[in-house]
Amino acid sequence: MIKVIGLVKVFEDGGGGVRAVDEIEFDVAQGQLFTLLGPSGCGKTTTLRCIAGLERPLKGEIYIHNTLVFSASKNVLLPPYKRDIGMVFQSYAVWPHMTVYQNVAYPLRSRNYSRDEVKRCALEALDTVGLSALSDRPAPKLSGGQQQRVALARAIAGGPRILLFDEPLSNLDAKLREEMRGEIRRLQKRLGITALYVTHDQLEALTISDQIAIMNQGKIVEIGSPQDIYLRPRSQFAANFVGLMNVIPGKKKSRLAANEALLEMPFGQMRCVLNNYQTNGDEIHILVRPENITILLNAPPDTSNVWSGQLVEKTFLGDSLDCQVSMGGFLLRARVDPYSKVKEGDKVFVQIDASRCTTLPANGS
């Protein structure tokens, strides 16, 4: 497991310093894959490097499997080689003058493993990532995906208790990236190893993670499961950063039930389920994913949460149509079946399921 408490990292810039990591806290359970997700410069890689021992924080504490590896107040700073970690970097960091086997074996030799232990651990790691047949191949003759597998084999060869991933797939093309994230997830589950994963790719985080921490400007904005982060975000930043989101301003008109209210919106009234953590106040934002909006050419029998509008723009995306609908001057985006017959300029009916939207206070961050 990993436990981070009150972590602060400041980079000096000649003007008082920049807080790259600002009082963050999180726990990673044993066997969990936990992802730090956020835009470039949000502090996620710096956090990872602090946990790895490659950066010295200003404040806070870091525990790895109940061992205190860093504490500013207690003056504890274990070097990376004593933290029982394996790390996979954004660049493959594969040594070009070595073979595949030598790339995996070299770090083991530097840790004073015996010759037999080096051979056994290196070959087991290569077998785990499916590269046994290429052990004698020169590293430069490998594809990008194969080089990343070498880096992964090298990270697990010493039997670490923690795996750290720093944007490991960002240099791969889209198809190979999808393949490799599946391989990493299957390997992590098979080994039962705890992993901390850093990425700016929202889809990557959603598909690979047990838990996600959204970071922005050095702070953790929100922590939750992929499902909660995507379907029930608790902050405006998370809602807008992870996938596409329609943010509709509204005002509570009346409460219909314990957790349902009638809302006034720019294009009409809407029944909507309110979240349990909804704060008091009339002003509210309704959040609806484009795929949770239905577009119809004819009015449905049930007119609850149905409004008319005009389709002003349609874009073919392959697996869906991205549609922009003008609703009395307010634009909604919807993702619909690619075989839909809707055309630009059509009068359409828009339907939103009250159970598939979420709400936040209008002043939420």
WOWO-V704194 format. One record per backbone hydrogen bond with DSSP energy under -0.5 kcal/mol. NH is the residue of the N-H (numbers start at 0). CO is the residue of the C=O. Records with the same first field share a line. If there is no record, write none. Layout:
NH = CO, CO
This chain:
1 = 27
2 = 62
3 = 25
4 = 60
6 = 23
7 = 58
8 = 20
10 = 17
11 = 9
17 = 10
19 = 8, 17
20 = 8
21 = 217
22 = 6, 20
23 = 6
25 = 3
27 = 1
28 = 26
31 = 28
33 = 31, 194
34 = 210
35 = 196
36 = 34, 212
37 = 198
38 = 214
41 = 38
46 = 42
47 = 43
48 = 44
49 = 45
50 = 46
51 = 47
52 = 48
53 = 48
54 = 48
56 = 54
57 = 7
58 = 7
60 = 4
61 = 69
62 = 2
63 = 66
64 = 0
66 = 63
67 = 65
68 = 61, 66
69 = 61
70 = 75
71 = 59
74 = 70, 71
75 = 70
77 = 68
81 = 78
82 = 79
85 = 161
87 = 163
95 = 93
97 = 94
99 = 136
100 = 134
102 = 98
103 = 99
104 = 100
105 = 101
106 = 102
107 = 104
108 = 104
109 = 105
110 = 106, 107
111 = 108
112 = 107
117 = 113
118 = 114
119 = 115
120 = 116
121 = 117
122 = 118
123 = 119
124 = 120
125 = 121
126 = 122
127 = 123
128 = 124
129 = 126
130 = 125
131 = 125
133 = 130
134 = 131
136 = 133
138 = 97
139 = 95
140 = 137
141 = 138
146 = 142
147 = 143
148 = 144
149 = 145
150 = 146
151 = 147
152 = 148
153 = 149
154 = 150
155 = 151
156 = 152
158 = 155
160 = 83
161 = 83
162 = 193
163 = 85
164 = 195
165 = 87
166 = 164, 197
169 = 166
171 = 168
176 = 172
177 = 173
178 = 174
179 = 175
180 = 176
181 = 177
182 = 178
183 = 179
184 = 180
185 = 181
186 = 182
187 = 183
188 = 184
189 = 185
190 = 186
191 = 187
192 = 187
193 = 160
194 = 31
195 = 162
196 = 33
197 = 164
198 = 35
201 = 199
204 = 200
205 = 201
206 = 202
207 = 203
208 = 204
209 = 32
210 = 32
211 = 223
212 = 34
213 = 211, 221
214 = 36
215 = 218
217 = 41
218 = 215
220 = 213, 218
221 = 213
223 = 211
228 = 224
229 = 225
230 = 226
231 = 226, 227
236 = 364
238 = 234
239 = 235
240 = 236
241 = 237
242 = 240
245 = 287
246 = 244
247 = 245, 285
248 = 246
249 = 283
250 = 263
251 = 281
252 = 261
253 = 261
255 = 253, 259
256 = 259
259 = 256
260 = 271
261 = 253
262 = 260, 269
263 = 250
264 = 262, 267
265 = 248
267 = 264
269 = 262
271 = 260
272 = 353
273 = 258
277 = 274
283 = 249
284 = 359
285 = 247
286 = 284, 357
287 = 245, 285
288 = 355
291 = 288
292 = 289
293 = 350
295 = 348
302 = 300
305 = 302
306 = 349
308 = 347
309 = 325
310 = 345
311 = 309, 323
312 = 323
314 = 321
316 = 314, 319
318 = 316
320 = 335
321 = 314
322 = 320, 333
323 = 312
324 = 322, 331
325 = 309
326 = 324, 329
327 = 325
329 = 326
331 = 324
333 = 322
334 = 289
335 = 320, 333
339 = 336
344 = 310
345 = 342
347 = 308, 345
348 = 295
349 = 306
350 = 293
351 = 304
352 = 291
355 = 352
356 = 353
357 = 286
359 = 284
361 = 282
363 = 360
